[in-house]
Amino acid sequence: MSPEKMVTMANQIATFFDTQPGHAPDKIAAHLKDYWEPRMRGQLKSYVETGGAGLRPSVREAVRQL
């Protein structure tokens, strides 16, 4: 998947969970574990390791839990 598409998708998930009660990064991480295939999660982890440009802070925090 292109980095741009991945960032858009991850940020859309964060936009939802950032408005819900509870700790958003925990919920984002759970969603990514449940619905993203391992290759997608791996790509996101690598992207965050190289800076994670454009990702919401809650996504970057969630990726640390993967």
Secondary structure, DSSP 8 states (H G I E B T S, - for coil): --HHHHHHHHHHHHHHHTTSSS-HHHHHHHHHHHHS-HHHHHHHHHHHHTT-TT--HHHHHHHTT-
